[in-house]
Amino acid sequence: MKRRDEELEKFRLENSLSKNPFDSKKNNVFKIVYNGKECVAKVYSDEFVTRAENEFLILEECKKREVPAPEPIELRNGAIIMTYVDGVRAYELLSEKPEKTLEEVAFWLGDFHKSFNWKMCRGDCILKNFIIGEKTYGIDFEETFPGEPMFDVGQAIAHLLASGNKFSNERFSLSRIFAKKYFSYTKKKNERLSYYIAEGLRHYARYRHDGEQLRTWACRIESEPFLG
């Protein structure tokens, strides 16, 4: 922890870190001025420091493949400096513009999967990790890994169902809107969608106080086609 604190203090002194960090449960994320430009510094906690290189490499690949995401600037000692992306987190727009917000996220996710030849999962696929501004941007790629893209779709729907007024008719409706937007845009089949949603719910169940409820719903959802 001492090394992380020292690295964070170094960023403070060199780059005029903002006093108020961005919301992050795992790391220290700040808006900074770096070489005269607004940027973001992400200083990883000791527990997750090995993910810094992974995120930096994914950001580089997103830039090469023209997937909207922050541009990586520098990687140093378990910390990343990247460009600042202006806009609003997708989850903040959900109540105001539900269908448009879900469409933007579904289309970004489809473009990401396509650009990586359907062999990469962005990971941690929740509305908090998308920013909608002039474009829709993906952020926070520390959990990105090679795998089946349906993992992302299932996880996004699982999080939608299990947040807010969880497992309500409204949440099921929003989830089905998202799924239909994604599959219509990508022209992919929704094979095993119910399985991946159930797996997403089981994943969240391991960390939440309402885990038993999530596991119960996982069994229900897995037993029948999600989109009919």
PyMOL commands that set and color helices and strands:
alter all, ss='L'
color gray80, all
select helices_A, chain A and resi 2-15+46-48+51-64+90-93+98-115+127-129+150-161+169-186+193-205+211-222
alter helices_A, ss='H'
color red, helices_A
select strands_A, chain A and resi 28-34+37-43+72-76+79-83+88-89+120-121+130-132+136-138+145-146
alter strands_A, ss='S'
color yellow, strands_A
deselect
rebuild
show_as cartoon
